[in-house]
Amino acid sequence: MIKKLILSFFMMGFVVALFGQQQTLYTHYMFNTSTFNPAYAGTRDAISATMTHRSQWVGFSGAPVTQSLIVHSPLVKGLGAGFSLVNDKIGPLNFTSLNVDLAYRLKLTRKSRLSFGLKSAVNISSADFSSLELNDQVQDPTFQESIQGDVSPNFGAGIYYYNETFYVGLSTPYLLKNKKATTLSTDVAQSQQHYYLMGGAILPINRYVKFRPSVFIKTTKGAPTQFDLTGFFVFYDKIWAGTMFRSGDAIGLLAGYNINDDIQIGYSFDWSYQILGRNSGSHELMVRYEFNVKPRKRVLSPRFF
């Protein structure tokens, strides 16, 4: 049952959506790089498929649930291409994004590359306000309406530098400020441009242990700049575990296992210290599977980015 607090959350969410953070949230952002930066396509020198499921604020009615599928691969002569499908549901609202990425990589040195990427996207949004269960059973026509299949195109761009032990990327995945009519207001909601800066490294501590720090900075008009700080240790190039901090939002833990050179699994738990009411935190599961398109030389450590 959706209480008054949840209903207020949805209504405020529509107002905030006019100016605030509007794109999906991941603790495993270092594994979902293509979602934010099209220049990442093809950088793993394999046909790489990553699936992620995130259940946010478990126990909180109408809380966000997100699934994503990302597939990308190198092509010929430095080209890379990728496809991603993202579905994000928040209470009666549902957002689906279909994305195609194209990237071109320049070889700077024997071990470093600079990649430029373009993203084309189709965003589909829908809402079923009649599904809300109101405490006050008032026949408000606002909550008897729905939005079905509101489609809007978009495009974005990014740049990504990487070598075997370090990476940094800058991107804006959606450049167009698409307008959408809502049934909760006579105003017109407008999507905002988001800008992302990410970076990370693999730092050997000894023969058996490596440290993997990363940072993810997100900024958009009308919302505070937010950053994720993540650090985990990699043991024997197989098992990894560490912590994360998201400014103004959450702290958490993440861990994973490299089953072999082609399969990685990961799990994270983060707890939001900003959400009022009872909830069991947020859970996220990630699985990556790769099909090698050409023999890869063994490097100091497996690719974690």
C-alpha positions in Angstrom: 0.0 0.0 0.0 1.3 3.4 -0.9 1.1 5.8 2.0 0.9 9.6 2.0 4.7 9.8 2.4 5.2 7.8 -0.8 2.7 9.8 -2.7 4.4 13.0 -1.7 7.7 11.5 -2.7 6.3 10.8 -6.3 4.9 14.3 -6.6 8.1 15.9 -5.4 10.0 13.6 -7.6 8.3 15.1 -10.7 9.2 18.6 -9.6 12.8 17.6 -8.9 12.9 15.9 -12.2 12.6 19.2 -13.9 16.0 20.3 -12.5 17.7 17.5 -10.6 19.4 14.2 -11.2 17.4 12.3 -13.8 19.6 9.4 -14.8 20.1 5.9 -13.4 22.2 5.2 -10.4 24.7 2.4 -10.0 27.2 1.4 -7.3 28.9 -0.7 -10.0 29.5 2.3 -12.2 33.0 1.0 -13.0 31.4 -2.0 -14.7 28.6 0.1 -16.4 30.8 2.7 -18.0 29.1 2.5 -21.4 25.9 3.7 -19.8 27.5 7.1 -19.1 30.4 7.3 -21.7 30.0 6.0 -25.3 33.8 6.2 -25.8 34.1 3.1 -23.7 32.7 0.9 -26.5 35.1 -1.7 -27.7 37.9 -0.9 -25.2 37.9 -4.3 -23.6 39.1 -6.0 -26.9 36.3 -8.6 -26.5 32.5 -8.9 -27.1 31.6 -7.9 -23.6 28.1 -8.3 -22.1 27.2 -6.8 -18.7 23.9 -7.3 -16.8 23.0 -5.3 -13.7 20.0 -5.4 -11.4 19.5 -2.8 -8.7 16.8 -2.7 -6.1 17.0 0.6 -4.2 15.6 1.3 -0.7 14.3 -2.2 -0.3 11.2 -2.2 1.9 10.2 1.3 0.8 7.0 1.1 -1.3 7.4 2.3 -4.9 11.2 2.5 -4.6 13.4 2.5 -7.8 14.2 -0.8 -9.5 16.7 -0.7 -12.4 17.9 -3.3 -14.9 20.4 -2.8 -17.6 22.0 -4.9 -20.4 25.2 -3.6 -22.1 26.9 -5.2 -25.0 29.9 -3.8 -26.8 32.8 -5.0 -29.0 35.7 -3.7 -31.0 35.2 -3.7 -34.7 37.9 -2.9 -37.3 40.6 -0.2 -37.6 40.1 1.2 -34.1 36.4 1.3 -34.2 34.1 0.0 -31.4 30.4 -0.3 -31.2 27.9 -1.0 -28.4 24.3 -1.4 -27.5 22.6 -0.9 -24.1 19.1 -1.3 -22.8 18.2 0.3 -19.5 14.8 0.0 -17.7 14.1 2.2 -14.6 10.9 1.9 -12.6 9.9 4.3 -9.8 6.4 3.6 -8.4 3.9 4.3 -11.3 6.7 5.7 -13.5 8.7 3.7 -16.0 11.6 4.8 -18.1 13.3 2.7 -20.8 16.3 3.8 -22.8 17.7 2.2 -26.0 21.2 3.3 -26.8 23.7 2.7 -29.6 27.3 3.8 -29.2 30.1 4.2 -31.7 33.7 4.9 -30.7 37.0 5.5 -32.4 40.3 4.7 -30.6 43.7 6.3 -31.2 46.8 4.4 -30.3 49.0 6.9 -28.3 51.7 4.4 -27.1 52.1 0.7 -27.1 49.9 0.4 -23.9 47.7 3.5 -24.0 44.6 4.5 -26.0 42.5 7.6 -26.4 38.9 6.9 -27.4 36.2 9.3 -28.8 32.6 8.2 -28.7 29.1 9.2 -29.9 25.8 8.0 -28.4 22.4 7.9 -30.1 19.4 7.1 -27.9 15.6 6.6 -27.8 14.0 7.3 -24.4 10.6 5.9 -23.7 8.6 7.0 -20.6 5.2 5.9 -19.3 3.2 6.4 -16.1 0.1 4.8 -14.7 -1.2 7.0 -11.9 -4.4 5.0 -11.5 -2.3 2.2 -9.9 -1.6 4.4 -6.9 -3.6 3.4 -3.7 -4.5 6.6 -2.0 -5.3 6.9 1.7 -8.0 9.5 0.9 -10.2 7.9 -1.7 -11.1 11.1 -3.5 -12.0 10.9 -7.1 -9.2 13.1 -8.3 -9.0 12.9 -12.1 -5.2 13.6 -11.9 -4.7 10.1 -10.5 -7.0 8.4 -13.0 -4.8 9.3 -16.0 -1.7 7.7 -17.5 1.1 8.5 -20.0 1.8 5.7 -22.5 4.9 5.5 -24.7 6.2 9.1 -24.7 9.1 8.7 -27.1 12.0 11.2 -27.4 15.3 10.8 -29.2 18.6 12.0 -27.9 22.4 11.9 -28.5 25.6 12.3 -26.5 29.4 12.2 -26.6 32.4 11.2 -24.5 36.2 10.9 -24.4 38.0 8.1 -22.6 41.8 7.6 -22.0 43.1 4.3 -20.7 46.0 1.9 -20.3 46.6 -1.3 -18.4 46.6 0.4 -15.0 44.8 3.7 -15.2 41.7 5.4 -16.9 39.9 8.7 -17.0 36.8 9.7 -18.9 34.6 12.7 -19.5 31.1 12.5 -21.0 27.6 13.9 -21.4 25.3 11.0 -22.6 22.2 13.1 -23.4 22.7 16.5 -24.9 19.1 17.4 -25.9 16.7 18.9 -23.4 13.6 17.0 -24.4 10.3 18.3 -23.0 7.6 16.0 -21.7 4.1 16.9 -20.6 2.9 15.4 -17.3 -0.5 14.8 -15.8 0.6 16.0 -12.4 1.1 19.6 -13.5 0.2 22.0 -16.2 4.0 22.7 -16.6 6.2 20.9 -19.0 9.0 18.8 -17.6 12.4 19.2 -19.3 15.3 16.8 -19.2 18.7 18.3 -18.2 22.2 17.7 -19.5 24.3 15.6 -17.2 28.1 15.7 -17.1 30.3 12.8 -15.8 33.9 12.7 -14.9 35.3 9.3 -13.9 38.7 7.8 -13.2 40.5 4.9 -11.5 43.5 2.8 -11.3 45.0 -0.6 -10.3 47.8 -0.2 -7.7 49.8 -3.3 -6.8 50.5 -3.6 -3.1 52.4 -6.9 -3.3 52.5 -10.1 -5.4 49.0 -11.2 -4.2 47.1 -8.0 -3.4 46.2 -5.0 -5.5 44.2 -1.9 -4.6 41.5 -0.6 -7.0 40.4 3.1 -6.3 37.9 4.9 -8.5 36.0 8.2 -8.5 32.8 9.1 -10.3 31.7 12.8 -10.4 28.2 13.7 -11.6 26.9 17.2 -12.1 23.8 18.8 -13.7 22.0 22.1 -13.6 19.8 22.7 -10.5 21.3 19.8 -8.4 24.4 19.6 -6.1 27.4 18.0 -7.7 27.6 14.4 -6.5 30.6 12.1 -6.3 31.2 8.4 -5.6 34.4 7.3 -4.0 35.1 3.6 -4.2 38.0 1.4 -3.2 38.4 -2.3 -3.2 41.2 -4.8 -2.8 41.8 -7.5 -5.3 43.2 -10.8 -3.9 45.1 -13.3 -6.1 43.4 -11.6 -9.2 40.3 -13.5 -8.2 38.4 -12.0 -5.3 37.7 -8.4 -4.7 36.0 -6.5 -1.8 35.8 -2.9 -0.6 33.7 0.1 0.4 32.0 3.0 -1.3 30.8 6.5 -0.3 28.3 8.6 -2.3 28.2 12.2 -1.3 24.9 13.4 0.1 23.4 9.9 -0.2 24.9 6.6 0.9 27.7 4.4 2.2 28.1 0.7 1.4 30.1 -2.4 0.6 30.8 -4.3 -2.6 32.4 -7.6 -3.4 33.0 -9.9 -6.4 34.6 -12.9 -7.8 36.4 -13.5 -11.2 35.2 -17.0 -12.0 37.6 -17.1 -14.9 39.1 -14.8 -17.5 35.7 -14.3 -19.1 33.1 -14.3 -16.2 32.9 -11.8 -13.4 30.2 -11.4 -10.8 29.7 -8.7 -8.2 27.3 -7.7 -5.4 26.9 -4.4 -3.5 24.9 -3.1 -0.6 24.6 0.5 0.2 22.6 2.3 2.8 21.2 5.8 2.3 21.5 8.0 5.3 19.3 10.6 3.7 16.1 8.5 3.3 13.5 8.8 6.1 11.4 5.8 7.1 12.2 2.1 7.3 14.1 0.5 4.5 16.7 -2.3 4.1 19.2 -0.5 2.0 19.9 -0.9 -1.7 21.1 -4.2 -3.3 22.8 -4.5 -6.7 23.9 -7.5 -8.6 26.3 -7.4 -11.6 27.3 -10.2 -14.1 29.8 -9.7 -16.9 30.5 -12.3 -19.6 33.0 -11.8 -22.4 33.7 -13.6 -25.7 37.2 -13.1 -26.9 37.4 -11.9 -30.5 41.2 -12.2 -30.6 43.9 -13.7 -28.3 44.7 -11.3 -25.5 48.2 -11.1 -24.0 48.3 -11.6 -20.2 48.7 -8.3 -18.4 49.8 -7.5 -14.8 46.2 -7.8 -13.6 42.8 -8.6 -15.2 40.9 -5.7 -16.7 38.6 -4.2 -14.1 37.7 -1.2 -16.3 
